[in-house]
């Protein structure tokens, strides 16, 4: 095969992949292995095909072959980190991070990414060591202070607090860095008992975040309403056959206790925590169109719904490595497509978590979310509106599929864990196991803002935190109006 023929065939394979023609693309690429002597590019795209099919183990095998040819190729290393992370291969992930660090010894980004991963797997001391070393190199990077603070509690007199306070006075500090630093200082002030100073930093940090990522409530509301309208039908009876693994969706407002609920269920021997995968909504958009152009659920055939369900399950298998049992899906926006799930995913369970709105609002406002996500979180009145919208969404679906939704109240769960956890596990379609109340001993990777909390036993001390900040929460309480509290 001539070089030009190889080039033509390779281009053909890429076109086939983009069109979703995975089997032909695989055949085309495998035919190029011999003439290219197993080129890294061929194995990389075979890995892409395996990923699209949901076969993470096959993806890893192909990436390893590619890395044998090009061990210093960053795109391959990053792809391998993502694949191994899905399967919880901690040693492999850390080894790959070290290879990236060796390639860029002067860059702080690969070290920071390794530290964040160490936090996710509960190795906070190792993460802190890396982050403190980074601060010596880039002492004006507010994000490092925030990430460091998310994995530890700062004691009174910690020199790091004085360093942050000094940096806060720097008028030349960029907005993004000041935003991160503000969240870090707010957390530190709370931990040392200086609660009167918390909101001064939070208000500034949230104002900067809103400047960097503006919020349009009308656009959000219109999208939500369009999704509901598209799913309006007289028949929500399930079509098709049950997928494996079986999905248990856990949804609620951010910081409402969804991670706790997920960890309780995932501590069962037949269950696995999937985290915030988001595939149900994303695949709905891909298969049936975005909110304002979504194909009506009433007109979707069992064949079309089956393709959506298969695509969703394939991605769950890819992300978790699970082919059976139960996988929890903690995607916040899942309530947008409850009707589609009820109709197209037999056996799926829907669990909704509620928490005292005042505690939810406080926790949302105190935490930094990835820029561009949860844009409402930077304003207390907007947070009140977002919680109300979520509750209207749940009420909408409770009126249509009441037997498919189980509601759990976080405050009841932490006050009286045993009966509420038992009801939760039953709602997930599982038999009770005592391990479900020992979730804090789990070694599972936790990709959430609740990094430290989910590694502690359930305790009622997490309730009514809002009382310390009742005055500062006045804009939220006023916006909430006369609706009753939980």
N, C-alpha and C positions, 0 to 999 in steps of 0.2 A: 504494500500500500504506500503510495507516494505521500509526501508531506501535505500536498494540496488535498488529496483524498481524505487524509486524516482530519485536516482542518474542516472540510466540508461535512464529514460525518459527525464531528464534534458539535458543529453549529446546529446540525439537524437534531442531535440529542437534546441540546439546550432548548430548542424550540418545542420539542415534544414535552419536555418537563414543564415549560411555561403553560402549555395547553392542557396539562394534567394527564397526558398520555404516558403514564409511568411505565407500563410493561414494554411498549415499543422503545422508550428512551433507555430502559435498562438493557435491552437487547443491543441497541446501537452502541452504548458505552462499553458493554462487555466485549463486543467485537473489536474494540479499539485497545483492549488491554495488551494483547500480544504485540501488535505493531508499535505501540508506544512504550513497551517494556514496563507496563504498569504505572503510567505517569500519575503523579499526585492529583492532577486535575480530574482524571477519570474517576479515581476513588472518591474524591470529594463530592462529585455529582452523583455517584452511586449512593453516597451517604445521604445526600439530599432526598433521593428517591425513597430510601429506607425511612427517613424522618417523615416524609409525606404519608407513608403507609402506616405510620405509628409504631415502627419497629426500631426502638432505640438501641437495642443490643446490636442489630445489624448495622445501624448507623455508626456505632462506636467501632465496630470491626473495620469498616471502610475508612473511617478517619484515622485509625491506627496505621493502616496500610499507607494512607496518604502522608502521614507524619514520618514514616520510615523513609520516604523519598524527600520530603521537605520538612525537616524537624524544626526549622526556625520560622515557618509560615504562620503569622499571627492569626489569620482568618481560620486556619485549621485548629489552632490551639483554643481559640475562643469557642468554636463550634464543639470541640471535644469537652470543654468545661461545661457547656450547657447540657450536653448529652449525659455526661457522667453525673451532673447535679440532679438530673431527673431521677436517676436510679439510686441516688444516695451514696454514690461511690466516693466517700469523703477523701480517702487517701489519694485516689487518682486525681480528684479535683485540685487538691492542694499541690500535688506534684506538677500539674499543668500550670497553676498559678506561678509556681517557682520558676518554671521555664520562661514564662513571660517576663518575670522580674529580671532574670538573667539576660534576656534580650535587650531590656531597657533599664540598665542599672541606675540611670540618673533620673528616671521618671517616677513620680510618686503615684500615678494612677494604678498601675498593676499591683502595687503594694496595698493601696487603699481597697481595691477590689478583693484582694485576699483577706483583708481584715474584716470586711463586711461578710464574706462567706463564713469566716470563723465564728462571727457572732451568730449567724443563722444556725450553725450546728452546736451552739452553746459553749464554744470555747472562748469565753470572754477575756480571760487573762492573756491568751496569746494574741487576740485581736488588739487589746489595749497596748501591748508592747510595740506592735507595729505602728499603731496610730500615734503613740507618743514620739516614736522616732521620726515619723513624718512631720509632726509639729515643729521639730527642731529644724527641719529643712524648709517648710513653708508655714511659718508661724502666723501668717495673716489669712489663712484659708479657713473661713468660718465653718465650712462643711465638715472638716475633720473634727472640730470641737463637738459639733452636733452628733456625728456618728459615734465618737468616743463616749459621749454622755449617754447615748441610747443603750450602751452595754454595761453601765455601772452607775452606782449612786455616789454622788460626791459628798464627802463629809465636810463639816464646817472646818474652815482653815485650810482646805485643799489649795495649794499654790496655783493650781490650774484655774481656779475661780478668779484669783487676782489677775492672772494673765488675760483671761477673757474680758474682765472689766476694763483693763487697760486698753485692750484692742477696741472695745466698744467706743472709746473716746476718740479713736482715730477718724478724723473727718474725711480722710481720703479712702476709707475702706469701700470697696465696690458694693453695690446694692445686694447682689447675690450672696456675697460673703457675709454682709451684715444681717441679711435675712436668716441664714443658717445660725449665725452666732446668737441672734435674738432668741431663737427657739432653745438653743443650748443654755443660755443664761436663765431663761424662764424656768427650765427644769432644775437647774442648779439652785436657784433661789428657793424653789419649793422644797427641795430636799434638805436645805439647811435651815428651814423654818422662816425664811424671809418672805412670807406669802404676800405681803403688801407691795413687793416689787415685781411680782410675777407678771401681772398684766401690763406693766409698763413696757416690758420687753416683748410680750406677746403681741400687743397692739402694733408696735413698730414692725415686728417680723411679719405679721399677717398683712399689714399695709404694703410692705415691700413685695410680698408674694403676689398680692392682688395687682400690683403695678406690672409685675412680670408676666402674670397670667390672668387677664381680666375675665370677668364672669358675666354671662348674659342669661338671666333667669327665664326670660320669655322663650329663648331658643330651647333651653332645657325642658320647660313645660310642654312646648309644642311637640318635641320629640317623644316625650313620655305619652302624651295623649294619642299621638299617631300610632305608636306601638299597640296601645290598648284597643284602638278602633280597628286595627288590622286583624286583631285576634278575637273579635266579637263573633260569636257563633252560637247556634242553638244546641250544638252537640260537641261536648268535650270528652266523649268516650274515647278511650285509648285505642289507637290503631297499631298494627304491626306486632313484632315479637320483642321480648325483653332482651336488652343488650347486656353484654358481659365485658367488664365489670358493671354492676348496677350502680347508678348514680344516686347519691343522697345530697341534695342541694341545701346548703346552709346559707341563708342570706339575712341581712339586716343592715342598718346604717353602720358606717365605719365606727369603730371603737364602742360597739354595742355589746360585745361578748361573743361574736361569731367564732373567733379563734378558740375560745374556751370550749364552746359547744362542739366545734370540729374535733378538738383534741380528745374530748370525752368519747366521741363515737369512734375515732380512729385508733383508740387504745384497745378496741375490741380485736380479737384474734382474726376476725374475718374482714376487717376494715383497714383502709389506708387513707391517710390525709393527702388530698390532692392540692389543697390551697386554692388561691384565687386564680383559677385557670382561665375563666372567661370565655370558654369555647362555645357554650350554648348560644349566647347572644351574637358572638362574632360569626358563627356558622349560619345563624338565622339570617343575618345581613347578607352573607355571601350567597346563600341558596335562594332567599326569598325577597331580597332587596332591603334598603335602609328604611327607616321608620316611615317616612312620608310616601314611599313607593313600595312598601311591603305588600306582597301578594296576600290576599285575604285568607285567613286560616280556614274559613268555611269552604274554600275552593281548592284546598291542597289535597291531593290524592294520597293514598297510603304509600304509593311508590315514592313520591317526592318527600314525604315526611320520613320514610325509611332511609332515604339517602342522607337526609340531614342527621338523623339519629346515628347512622353508621359513621358519618364524618366526625360527629361529636365524640363517639366512643373510641374511634381510632386515635384521636388526639389525646384522649384521656389515657389510653394505653401507652402512647408515646411518652407522655409527661410523667407517668407514674411507674411504668414497667409492669403494671398489674393487668392480668388477663381474666381474673375472676374475682369473686367476693364483692365487697362494697368499696367504692371510692367516694370520699366526700369532696364536694365542689363548693368552695366558699366565696364564690364570685358575688360581689356586692350588687351588681346590676341585674342579677338573674330574675328579679321580680318583674322586669320588663317583659319577659317571655314565659311567664307561668302557664299561659294558655297553650302555647306551643309545646311545652314540656309535658303537660297533662295529656295532650292529644298524641304526641309523637314518641314519648319515651315510656313504654310500659315498665312498671316496677320502680320507676324513679320516685323518690320521696322529696317532699318540699318542707323544709323546716325554717321558720321565721323567728328571729331573735329580736326581742324588744328590751329596752333598758330605759330607766328614768330619763326622759328627754334632757333634763338639766345636766345629768352626769354625761350623757352622750355628747351634748353640745360642748361642755367644758373640755372633754377629752379630744374632740375633733379640733377645737380651737387651739389647744396646746400642742398639737402635733403637726409636723411638716409632712405633707404628702408630695409625692413626685410631681414636679412642676407640670401643670397642665391637667392634672387629675383632681377631682373633687374641688373644683374652683370656688364653689360656694363656701368652702371651709374657712375662708379668710374674713368673714363678716358674721357676727352673731345673729343678726336678723335673718340673713340668708340661710344660716344653719337651721333656724326655726322653720323656715319655709320648706327646706329640703326634707326635714324629718316629717313634717305634715304631708308632703307629697308622697313619701314612702308609705306612710300609714294609709293614705287614700288608695294607693296601689294595692296594698295588701287587702284592704276592705273590698276593693273591686273584685279581686280574685276569690276571696272568701265567699262572696255572694254567688259565685259561679262554680267553683270547685271546692266546696267546704270540706269534703271528705279527703282531699288530697293534701291539705296544709295543716301542719302541726305548729302551733305557736308556743314559744317558751320565753319566760321572762327572766332575764339575767339576774335581777334582784332576788327573785324567788330561788333561783338555782344556787346562788352563793349563800343565801340564808339557810337553806335546807337542801343540801346537795343530793342526799340519797334518793328520796322519792322522785325528785325532778330529773335526776340523771337516769333513773330507771325508765321513766316515761319517755325520755329523749331517745334512749337506745331502742325502746320498743317502737317508737315512731319511725326509726330508721330501718325497721324490719329485722331486728337482730335480737337474739336471746341475751339476757343480762350476763355480764362477766364482771367480777370485782375489779379487774384491771382498769375498767372504765373510769374509776375514781382515782386511779394512780397515774393519770396521764402525764403528770409533771416529771415522771421518771423516764419518759420516752426520749429516745435519742434522735427522733425525726427532725429533719431540717425544717425550720420555722421561718417562712418568708413573710413576715408581717411586722407591723410596728410593735406588736405585743411580745417582743423578743424575750424579755425577762419574766413577764407575768406568767406565761404558759409553762414555765419551768418551776413554778411554785404550786403547792396544793391550793385547793379552793379555800378562800377565806372571805368572810363577810365584810372585812375592812375596806373592800373596794367599793362599797355602796356609799351614797350620799357625800361624795367628795365635793360636790358643788356647794355645800353649805359654807365652806371656807371662803367662797368667792361670790356669795349672793349679790353683793353690791356691784361687783364688776360684771356680773351676768345680767344686769338690768336690761340692756338692749335685747337680749334673747328672751327674757321673761316677758317684756313688754310686747315683743313680736309674737310670742306664743299666744297671748290673749287669754280668753276664757276657757279654752279647752282644758279638760281635766288632766292632771298629772297621773302617771301610773301609780 
